[in-house]
Amino acid sequence: MKFAVNVSTIFTEVPFLARFAKAKQHGFSLVECQFPYAAAPEAMADELGEHGLSLVLINLPAGDWEKGERGLAIFPDRHDEFRRALEDGVRYALKLGVPHLHCMAGIVPKEMPRERAKETYMHRIDEAAAALAVHGLTLMLEPINPFDMPGYFLTDIAEAAAIIRDLGRPNIKLQYDIYHMARLGFDVAATFAAYEPLIAHVQFADAPGRHEPGTGALPYGDIFSFLQERGYSGAVGLEYIPARESSESFAWYEAYRMRGGAGR
């Protein structure tokens, strides 16, 4: 299995650009991050090259995060801003060799009919997928649980899959976050199997708590074995928030390796 450490949630004890060296020191060759845009892409490319790392996933800009925004794709009156976000995401992806870009949907305002939000979202996803396809890039959709992100538009994996099928673009895929699926009450293995053909990236954290495996109730030894038995060949992102010092949060991996798991 190909584990990718998320440098937005792990190694936060050090500045952002210093986290790539930390990832390498702990034996990772793959990394992912949420929003790289505060760092110059040239500086990130230097860090990735120096440490022999591949960046496998980033998010498109999602609006003003500090003000509670969680995506732009559902807003009819923010098309220009969405297009600029799309351009920035593609620019970073091409500079950094990133194959997958996640487009966050947004928080639905109380005054906005959900049908209107969905109509706009479908148009924006179609537009983004077309722009990414020119460069051979994949657009990712991720259902996020409403307990951690109240009001978020895309919470239903069945709806996400239906949108992908309705749009019919081969470069739109599912980002399957085990933590969110567990928080939504789904059987992780059964749900993965049901949507497996559409899944191109997996992320995980234990639940409850969103910390490293072993801090919650999910049987990650069994889950990792299941993914390996299914022949899943994509990256598996460590998008957890360490409950302790980041460097001390990898005991789950040593246990996995002792059970015969592959390297990272």
Disulfide bonds with the S-S distance in Angstrom:
none
